[in-house]
Amino acid sequence: MLKVHSTETFGTQDWPGIRFLVFLQWCNFRCLYCQNPDTRNHNIWNEMQDETLIEMIQKEDVYFGDKWWVTVSGGEPLLQTKGLINFFTKLKKLGIHTALDTNASILNDDVKKLLEVTDLVIPDIKHINNARHEKITGNSNEEVLEFINYLEQIWKPFWVRYVLVPGYTDQLEYLDNMGKYLQNMKNLERLEILPYHNLWEYKWKELDRDYEMQDVKLPSKEELNKVKEILDKYIKNVYVRI
Ligand code: SF4
């Protein structure tokens, strides 16, 4: 059983392959530019049994063909680790590829068990500098880096996501530092740079919350290419998602 925010089928834009996406409720971060601020509400959710979700996934059979992929995102999935271990174990028995999109902030025995039934992990690095990470998310990045080190240690394939936010995450020295940190990781399959955008500002208004990023400009194509150039020096597969 999982506390679900929403589901989406046929997601090809942000995840590998054609995917069934499950967004879980709850998050322990407070990112300034959160695209799903409603998942941070700990009082409302949709309780769903694994079997109900699996039935929904199997109905998509016509789209998925023999390539079934499920990504769980959020919110923060690692806040529901026990439920996810059960869900992913059932998916694996059905031969379905499992991916976990996470802020990578928790590493305990349950999370380690969950990683055993996860095919691909997609951790975010919000910022490589701890003080700046705290400013953006309200949390330290020490656990995040520990989590990513663990993925490398257990040979788990992973993709890193990095949101480029002008004035917040575009400092060249820190991009260099992130490149150096990741450069020798053999299980890092790709690094994706996601340009910040403000399409979800309306969600903050609907929740009657102040959106602090109102004056932040969207990154230009030139800025994105410059960041890619820096990271290309260290990492093989760097992509910009437009
Ligand atoms: S980790 Fe994701 S869901 Fe949580 S606050 Fe940050 S952007 Fe929002």
Residues whose N, C-alpha, C, O or C-beta is under 5 A from the ligand:
A	BS01	SF4	C27 F29 R30 C31 C34 Q35 N36 G74 G75 N103
